[in-house]
């Protein structure tokens, strides 16, 4: 499917954004292996999180939906059943990497598969630490499908993450629950900490030591833990597309309500404010995850040299930051972003293609890009999203600034993370139409 987009004159209004994808995955995983019934509100019903939910149904977990809430009948740490067939995780890297950790500790074998994009993403980064723990895990060419056999039991390890990845960290944390001894994970660049927060919410004991940018997490094995109720806030990564839209579309003022603003996820806010964005954080609430209403007004933006250290904390927002940079005055310089090449598509390549179609001046590098924000664009453009949800949404926002009839192709995968993206865009004043 494609999206047709016309130029927008202004955005106005208040909206709720669907639930956080990262927190949704973790809420189901921990509810399933807790003792007792957990209720989850705000669960993201995007394809990625539904893949995780269905995997647990396949492993014998009863999951029901009542009054917009998901009820999970947890069966305890050792209560999962061998799935009858392969676990198909679709496009979802988070599902595959987190479940590989959890399944390495089970007394049954399993097979994890995914779509073409997921089957080409790097899995060596989880296979290596899981093997060190004693897991029987195999993948040809270090990518999916992944086969997991029953091991002789996992041992705790001390592991320094070679890539700044919350998925790898969370994979090891879940395996660590099944190890015979304590596990220690060392992060040199702190990544999103939703798994740590979710462990704490379920009363699972971990110890975190933070020294400057470095963090050590100790996970203690064989803990019994009990169900809890979870409120999932709006997804900051989904919100980021609308934040940038409101900044660049003239005469705009919008409020995004109840958004998760966990500091390990929101470096984009800091960067945009440094670029000159008029963004206010209101109504801050501290629950297990910090939430707020975000007020955004049209702003004139200036280019920046992005601090590389921030990249793990805005990795999913880089495609839309590229679009903001295209409208900022001056040359934005981004380096140290090689991880973009390992996402649902090679996002450096896909965004270079998009910027090229838009008529933006840029120079791409192995691990980054320079973008000259001249704001002078082509009209009536067609951009391919390469089947990547975030490329599709970032390109759509850029198209709202162009005259003529613009088209973003191959957008079905928006369903993985932001199922009502077009509806919400239109409710704020964007002129977008899905072409079937
Ligand atoms: C995620 C972590 C990030 C992010 C992904 C979700 C998570 O991946 O890109 O969309 O939920 O842990 P990496 O940890 O591999 O960078």
Boltz pocket constraint, residues with backbone or C-beta under 6 A from the ligand:
constraints:
  - pocket:
      binder: B
      contacts: [[A, 21], [A, 22], [A, 23], [A, 94], [A, 164], [A, 165], [A, 166], [A, 167], [A, 168], [A, 170], [A, 191], [A, 192], [A, 315], [A, 316], [A, 339]]
      max_distance: 6.0
